Amino acid sequence: MVIGRIADGIARGVDSTGAAVSEMFFEPTIRLGVTGLARAGKTVFITSLVANLMDRGRMPGFQAAANGSIRAAWLQPQPDDTVPRFAFERHLAALTGPAPHWPEPTSAVSEIRLSLKVQPQGMLGALSGPRTVHLDIIDYPGEWLLDLELLNRSYDEWSADVLGWARQRDAAAGFLALLDETDGAAPLDEPRAQALADAYVGYLRAARAAGYSDCTPGRFLMPGDMAGSPALTFAPMPPLEAAPARGTLRREMERRYDAYKSRIVKPFFRDHFARIDRQVVLVDLLGAIHSGPRAIEDLGRSINNILGAFRPGRNAWLTRLLGLKRVDRLLFAATKADHIHHSQHQAMTAIMEALLRQARDRADFAGAKTRAMAIASLRATVEEQRDVDGEPLGMVRGRLIDTGREAALYPGELPTDPARLLAPARDGAERWLDGDYSVMHFAPAPGTLKPGEGPPHIRLDRAAEFLIGDKLT
């Protein structure tokens, strides 16, 4: 019996190893992580990407589609049985149905597998025949990605930074007032701890609504079934003159912060992040510009923190946490490019490039490939030009979410020199002095997709080429 169980175990191990080797050499897998900072549209990005990889008529900038290397594409069951499936069919129906509307955003990890039958080009490709490449797309909230930075920061360091920024924002007034009247050296009082945590969460929600990106801890905004747990019941506090004694409020806040990192952040990145090959971070750049200089400064800081965490060769602590594999291509995509005229897309891309320039240069030097790009995962507008006071203005027209009526928008002229935005943001200006950047919220445009074509987009094909194109040749 024992020998039989051992033999059976060996056989299962051989089968498992054989399957892994087969997938590695004959059916390779690309694991693409997709996340987005607030209101960036990652659900729409994944839905449109999958639809346009299945029907590739709108993908001329994606080489494997343009040259016919991709012979077929189909959905398969995902390999991770314990992760919810990304609801592709429901989201696509919302975007392309008779009454198109934006799908509900996702608030947890999900996954979907798209398999591609690829015929490599050239003589070797003709000899080898077609092969199957699996694309596993892992969707997770951008708020959770920002928590990665916490793993390398103490409670004191995190509190100092968070409180420093909070004191510059009106939205934090209620939380800061409660904090000022709280004695961190007093014995732990659970109602007071809960009140502080609730006030801090209220500030985070208001900050996100005001266009700020760096709202940590991320699970405070999406607690799920962990709402009310001690690991999510803490807040930043200033240091005491002496080290806080055991049993005091501040000592307990520090303990819960450490528990949050060890019990929530580390398992998430270990379980869902360790095998990611490529990553795209979606950014609502236009929304941040509309919110003002401080939102832009906050966005730049968040982007650099994210990119610094991905930096290969300089993040040994992250390598130890995640294992051997590292993300070697990272795309920062400014979404909603359809909200401005195409003549401004180059300026939009230049602003994104400038926001991540310093950290990106360090990452490129270390071996990672990064890129900034302006895209629209689903094009919701059409362009038109009008003469105003004898000057031609490039405008976009679409259906407004609030009223359902058609409207044309001239959102303002983005500067061709990014320094005109970044300099006042860096200097702490409260508003733009030489520009008024407007935002309208458009609904998906009604229309009928032609056979062989996915939803209309802007540069989604180029994004796909950068992220996975080299794996399909």
N, C-alpha and C positions, 0 to 999 in steps of 0.2 A: 504493500500500500504506500509506504513512504517513498520507495523507489519510483513507483508509478507517479506520485505527486511531483517528485523531483523532475522526472522525465517530462511530465506535462508542463511544468513550469519552464523548463529549458526550451521546449517546443514553442511555447507562447512567446518567450523572450526572443527566440530566433525569428519568429514571424513578425514580431514588433520591430526588431532591428532591420529585418529585410524590407518591411514596408517603409521605414524611415529612409533607408538607403535608396530604395526605388524612387521615393518622392524627391530625394535630393538630386539624383542624377537623371531621372527620366520624366518626372512630373514635378518640377521645382515650384516652390511657393514663394510669393511675394507678400509680405505682411505690411500693409499700409495703414499707419495710424492717422486718423483724422480728428482734429479738435478745432475749436474756435473760441476766441474771446467773445465777450457778450454781444449778442445780436449779429453775429457774423454769418450765420446761415449754413451750418455744417450739415444739417439734415437735407437741405436742398442740394448742397454740393454732392453728397454721397448719392442721392437719388438720381441727379442728372448725370453724374459720372458713370454709374452703372448702366443707365438707360442708353447713354451715348456710346458706351463700349459694346453694348449688345446690338444697337443699330447705329452704324458708324458713318452715316452719310454727312454728318456735320463735323467730322473730325479730320480735316485736311492737314492740320499741323501735327497730328499724331502719326508718325512715320509708319508704324506697323499696320495702321488702318489704311493710310494713303497708298501704300505699295502692295496691299493685298496679303500681307503676311498673316494677318488674323483671318482664318477661314471660318471660324464659328465662335460663338460665345454663349454660354448658358449658365444658369444658376444651379448650384449644388448645395446639399446640406453642409453646413459649416463644420469644421473639425472640433470645435469646443462645445460640448453638449451642455455645459452649465452656464453659458453666456446667452442672454436673449438674442434672438435673431433681429436684425435691422428690418423694420417693416417696409421694405422697398415697394411692394405692390400698393399698399395703402397710401404711401407718400406720393407715388407717381400718379395715382388716381386723383389725389387732391390737387396736384399741380396741373394736370392736363384734362380733367373732367369737364363736364358741361358748365359747371360754375367753379372755375379754378380758384383756389385759395392756398395760402401758405400752410404747410402741415404744422402740427404741433411740434415744438422742439423736443428733442430727447434729453433726458435728465439722468441717464445711467449708461453703463457700458452696453454696447450691442455690437453685433458682428454679422457679416454676410460674405459668402464665398462666390466669386465669379470665375468660372473656368474658361480659358481661352485656348482654342486649337490654333497653333501657330506653325506656319511653314517657314523655317529660316531661309534667308536669301543666299544666293551664291551657290558654288559647286558643292560645298559640303552640305548645305541645306538640302539640295536636290538628292544627294546620296542618303542623307539621314531620314528624310521624310518628316511629316508633321509631328509635333509634340504638344503635350498639354501643359499649360502653365496656369497655376491657381493663383488668383488674386484674393487674399483675405483682407477685407477692410474692417478695421476696428474703430468704432466710433466711441468717443468718450468726452465728457464735458471739459471745456477749457479751464473752468474754475479749478478742476482737479489738477490740471497740468501746472498751474501756478504754485500748487503746494509742493512741487518738487524742490523748490528753493528752500523750503522750511527744513528739509532733511539736513542741511549743512549749517543751520542757524540755531542758536540757543534761544530760550524764552526771552532773556534779557535783550538780545540783539533784535529779535523780532518785535518786541514791545517798543523798543526805542524808535525803530523805523516807522511802525504803524502809527504810534502816537504823534510822531513828528509831522507826518502827512495829515493826520486827522485834525490837528490844530490849525491847519490852513483851510479847512473846509467847513462851510456852514452846516452841512448835513450831520456833522459829528457833535453839534452843540449839546444835544440831550445826553448822549453817552458821556461826554467829557464832564458835564455837570454832575452826573451821578458818580463818576469816577473820583472827582475832586472831593466829594463828601464821604468817600469810602476809606476806611483805615485798613491798609493791607496787612498791618501787624496784628490786627484783631483776630480772635479765634474764628475759624471757618463758620460762616452762617449760610446754610444752603439757599434760603430765599434771597439773600443778598447776592450770592454767586449767580443764581439764576437770573436775577434782575440785571446784573451787569452783562451777562451773556446775551440776554434778550435785547438790551439797549445797543450792544455792539452789532448784533445781527441787523437791527433796524438801521443803524448807520451804514453797514455794508450794502444793504438793499438800496438805500437812498443814493449812495455813492455810485453804484452800478447804474441806476436810473439816470444819474447826472452825466454818464459817459466815462466814468473811471473804470480802469481795467484791473488794477492790482488789488483785488478784494480777497484777502486770505484770512482764515482758512477757507478753501473752496467749498468744503462740505457744509459749512454754515449756511450757504445759500441753497444747497440741494441736499438736505439731511436724510431724506428717505425714511427708512424704518429706524434710523439711529437718532431721530429727533428726541431731545430730552435726556440723552445718555450723558454720563459724566465726561466722556471724551469729547463731547460737543458743547460742554457747559463751562467755558472759560472765556477770558477776555484779556487784552493786554493791560498791564499795570506798570507804573513807573517803579524804579528801584527804591528800596528802603535804605536808610543810613547804615543799618546792620543787616547781616544775612538773616532772612526770615526764618523764624523757628518753625519746627514741625507743628502742624495743626493750625497754622495761621492761614488766612485767606489767600495771601499772595503765594505762599508755598504750595498750596493746593492748586492754584491756577497754573503754576509752573509744572506741577506733576501731571496735570491733565493735558497740558500742551505736549509734554513728552509722550504721554499715552496716545494722543492723537497721531503723532508722527509714527510711533512704533506699531500701533494697532490698526491704523487706517491708511496712512500714506504709504508706508513701506509695502504692506501686502498688495495694495493696488498696483504699484509700479512693478513689483516682483511678479505678480500673477498675469498682468495684462500688458505689460510694457516690455518685458524682457526679450520677446522674440520679434519686435517690430524692426523692419528693415528700412522703411522710408516713412517720413512724417510730413504732413501738411498742417500748418497753423493758419486758420482763417481769421482775418482782422477786419473789423468795421472801421476803416480809416476815415471815411467821410463822416460817420457819426461822431468820431472823436474830434475831427476838425470843427464840426458844427457846435460841439460842446465847449470849445474854447482852448486856449493855450495850456491850461493846467491838465486838461484831459489828454492832450497830445504828449506832454511831458510824462504823464503817468503811463501812457501807452508805450512810449519809447523805453521806459524803464522796465516794463513788463516783458517786452520783446527781448531786450538784452538779457534779462534774467533767464528767460526760457532758453535762448540760444547758448548762454553760458553753461547751462546744465547739460546741453547736448554736446558740448565741445569735447571731441575725442582727444585722448592723450593728456588732458588736464583735469579730468574728473575721476580720479581713482576711486573715490568714495561711491560714485554712481556706478562705475564698472563693477565694483564688488557687490553692489546691491542687485544689479540687473543681470550679471553673468557676462559671458564672453561677447555676445553680439552687440553691435552698436549701430545706431542710426547713421547712415553715411550720406543721405540726401535729405535736405530739409527745405521746404518751400513755405515762405510767408506770403500769403495771397490776400491782397486787399480786395474785398468783395464789393458787390453792388456797383461795378463799373458802368452798368447800364443807366445809372442815375445821373451821369454826366455825359456830355457830348464826346465823341471819340477823339476830338482834337485835344482834349485834356487828359487823355489816358497816359501819355508819356509823363506829364507832370505828376500824376497820381503815383506812377511807378517810381519816379525819382524821389518822392517824399518817403515812400516805403523803404527804398534803398538807403536813404539818409538815416532813417530811424534805427536801422540795425547795422549801420556801416562798421562801427568800431568793433562790436562783438563779432560780426560776420567775418571781418578780416582775420581775426584771431582764429576763428574756426576753419576758414579756408586754408590758412597757413598750416594748421594741424592735420589737414587731410579731408575734412568734410566738405561736401558741395552744398552750397546754399543759394537760394535765389529769391528775389522779390518780384511780384507780378501783380498786375491789376486784372481782375477777372469778374465775370458775372456768371454764376452757375446756371441761372435761368434768366434769360433776357426778358424783362417785363415791359420794356419801353421801345419806342421807335424815335428816330432822330428827325428834327426839322430845323430849319434856319429861318429867322425872322429879322427884318430890318427895324431897329429901334433907334430913333434919332439919327437915321442915316448910317448906322453901324450894324453890320450883320452879327447876330448872336446865335450861337449853336445851342439848341434846346433839346430836351427830351420830353416825350409825351407818353402818358400812360394812364391807367385806371386807378384812381385813388382808393385806398382801403376804406377810409372813413365814410366816404359818400358814394362811392361806386361810379362817379362821373369822370369823364376824361379831362385831363388838365395837362398843360405844358409847363415845364419848369426850366428856369435858368438859375442854377444853384450858385452862381458866382464864379469868378475866374480863379482857378488854382494857380499859385505862383509857379513860374518855371524854375525859380531858384528856391529849393527847399528851406534855405536859411531864413527866408522871410517868415516862415512858420516856426521853425525850430528855435531860432534865436529868442523871440519873445516867450516861447514856451520854457526855454531853459532859464530865462531871467525872471520867471514867476509872474508874467503879465496875466491880468484877469480877463482881458478881452482883446480881440484883434483890433488893431488901429486902422488898417487899410483894407479891410475886406469884410464882407458879410456873406457867410457861407450857409446856404439854406438846405434843408432836407425835406423831401416829401416821401411818403410811404406808399409805394405802388403795389397793387395786387398783380398776380400773374395774369398775363394777357390771354384771352380766350383764343382758341385756334385749333386746327386739326393737324396732327402730325402726319406727314407723308410716309408711305412705306419705306423702311430702310433709314429713316432719320429719327434721331433722338430729339429731345427738347432743345430749343434755340439757346445759345450761350455766347459768351465772349471769352475767348482764350482758354476754355476748358481743355481743348485739344493740346495746347502748348503746355499746360500744367501737367497733363497726363504724360506727355513726352518726357518732361524733366523727371517726373517721379518714377516711371516704370519703363520708359522707352528702351533703355539700354538692356533690360532683361528679356526683351522680346525679339532680339536680333539673332 
